[in-house]
Amino acid sequence: MQDTAKDDRAPEVSGGAKIKRVIGVASGKGGVGKSTVAVLLAEALAAQGNKVGLLDGDITGPSVPRLMGLSSFRGESDGEKLLPIVSESGIKVVSINFFVGEEATPVVWRGPLLSKAIEQFWSDVEWGELDYLVVDFPPGTGDIQITAFNSLPISGVIVTTTPQALVSMIVAKSVKMAGMVDAPVLGVVENMGTIVCPSCGSEHPLFESLNGVTIEKALGIPKLASFPWRKEIAQARELRWDKLPEEVKKQALGLASETISAIAQLKPQKKED
């Protein structure tokens, strides 16, 4: 009997929504550009003609609204479900920052409430029909992350890291955690491993702490993309697709294509009788 590819499965249903694929973007620690990668992936998937949603699961450090140019918006409800904010490129976005008084208002919650918020952003949001829902997971490997992995039907996980021995060691914990909760790891995105000179455009390595070992070999997973440090990205308040440099668009589209290919190559999980 021929195997059925994952793209042929019935879409996951949540709150009346039909979502075909859920892609998690994770890291072992903060400060490695995880949210930037999640936004670029969502933007690139949308640019390829897909219906895309973006769930900001980093409840205590939500940066997705600002990166998407939506920081001034506030969330609404139809009386039963929460309604996502739709970006200029048609991406449906949900973040805790849409439901607090001001952007800088801290979310001072304990672990169980943080985990519950991520569950509600999955089950209580009117996502509609989506080809892909990108989830910006909180950094780390604690209860919140485990609950999030277990609550959402993850099609695959992308890990983000900088090529430093210490950081890579910490990120390796996320890779192992994903395996422990049966979430397929699609690959790694190497971020800020090099710097593009603002003056001449030449690219130079920033780190040598892996001693010549590639990040994919260090983590034991394929590399999906590399994003160098760029002044225009580092200083940008927003990452709107139409404002991005062409080289960044090209790299983001490459990441989207590699991600879709990696998901298609996954073997369907056998259901227990």
PyMOL commands that set and color helices and strands:
alter all, ss='L'
color gray80, all
select helices_A, chain A and resi 6-8+34-47+64-67+96-99+111-123+143-151+165-180+215-219+231-234+241-243+246-264
alter helices_A, ss='H'
color red, helices_A
select strands_A, chain A and resi 12-14+17-26+52-56+76-77+82-83+85-86+92-94+129-136+156-161+185-196+203-205+223-229
alter strands_A, ss='S'
color yellow, strands_A
deselect
rebuild
show_as cartoon
